Amino acid sequence: MVVAAAGVWLVLAPSILEYPESGAAVADGAVGAVVVVVAIIGAVVPRGVPWFDVITAVLGAWTSVSPFVLDHAASRSVIVNEVVVGVVLTVSSLGTCRSRWSGRGRAGRAAVRSRR
């Protein structure tokens, strides 16, 4: 849910924060849209796919560093927004991914023990 909300915010932020004319608005809109789609698909898939969490974590990391790599953020509010939202995406996604992978590990070990 947090990941989807962060994606929606990335789509809306350029309008709300009045980004200056730059590639930041396009980049945030594109990343936000992908994050929302991946989050919705991840929520709909019955067992959850850990790779969706990895994708959103990578997109979050990219969002955090993109103002510095692309040098497209002239406004301090744009830089702060992208770094904070990127960190939220990355931490949330990695936390979910970790819980899904560790859960599979325990379930797998339990299944092996029950077969013995």
C-alpha positions in Angstrom: 0.0 0.0 0.0 2.9 2.4 0.8 4.5 1.6 -2.5 1.4 2.3 -4.5 0.8 5.6 -2.6 4.4 6.7 -3.2 3.9 5.9 -6.9 0.8 8.0 -7.0 2.6 10.8 -5.3 5.4 10.7 -7.8 2.9 11.1 -10.6 1.1 14.0 -8.9 4.2 15.7 -7.3 5.2 17.7 -10.4 1.9 19.4 -10.5 1.5 19.9 -6.8 5.0 21.1 -6.1 5.2 23.0 -9.4 8.4 21.5 -10.7 10.4 23.9 -12.9 10.7 23.0 -16.5 13.0 20.0 -16.5 13.1 16.3 -17.1 12.3 15.7 -13.4 8.5 15.9 -14.1 8.7 13.4 -16.9 11.0 11.1 -14.9 8.9 11.2 -11.8 5.7 10.6 -13.8 7.2 7.6 -15.6 8.7 6.0 -12.5 5.5 6.7 -10.5 3.3 5.1 -13.2 5.5 2.0 -13.3 5.5 1.8 -9.5 1.7 2.0 -9.3 1.3 -0.7 -12.0 3.8 -3.0 -10.4 2.3 -2.5 -6.9 -1.2 -3.2 -8.2 -0.1 -6.3 -10.1 1.8 -7.4 -7.0 -1.3 -7.0 -4.8 -3.5 -8.9 -7.2 -1.2 -11.9 -7.8 -2.3 -14.5 -5.2 1.1 -15.6 -3.9 2.9 -12.3 -4.4 6.0 -12.1 -6.6 9.2 -11.0 -4.8 10.6 -9.7 -8.0 8.0 -7.0 -8.1 9.5 -5.8 -4.8 13.0 -5.8 -6.2 11.8 -3.8 -9.2 10.2 -1.2 -7.0 13.3 -1.1 -4.8 15.5 -0.4 -7.8 13.1 2.3 -9.0 13.1 3.8 -5.5 16.9 3.8 -5.5 16.9 5.4 -9.0 14.4 8.1 -7.8 16.7 8.9 -4.9 19.9 9.4 -7.0 18.3 10.7 -10.2 18.4 14.4 -9.3 22.2 14.1 -8.8 22.9 11.8 -11.7 20.7 13.7 -14.3 21.3 17.1 -12.7 17.7 18.0 -13.6 16.5 19.3 -10.3 16.9 23.1 -10.0 14.6 23.4 -7.1 15.5 22.2 -3.6 11.9 21.0 -3.0 12.3 18.7 -6.1 15.5 17.2 -4.8 14.1 16.7 -1.3 10.9 15.1 -2.7 12.8 12.7 -4.9 15.3 11.6 -2.3 12.6 11.1 0.4 10.1 9.3 -1.9 13.0 7.2 -3.3 14.1 6.1 0.2 10.5 5.3 1.2 10.1 3.2 -1.9 13.4 1.4 -1.5 13.1 0.7 2.2 9.4 -0.4 2.0 10.1 -2.6 -1.0 13.1 -4.3 0.4 11.3 -4.9 3.7 8.4 -6.6 1.9 10.8 -8.5 -0.3 12.8 -9.7 2.7 9.7 -10.9 4.5 8.4 -12.7 1.4 11.8 -14.4 0.8 12.3 -15.4 4.4 8.8 -16.7 4.6 9.4 -18.9 1.6 12.6 -20.1 3.2 10.9 -21.2 6.3 8.0 -22.8 4.4 10.5 -24.7 2.3 12.4 -25.9 5.2 9.2 -27.0 7.0 8.0 -28.9 4.0 11.3 -30.7 3.7 11.2 -31.6 7.4 7.6 -32.9 7.1 8.6 -35.3 4.3 11.2 -37.0 6.4 
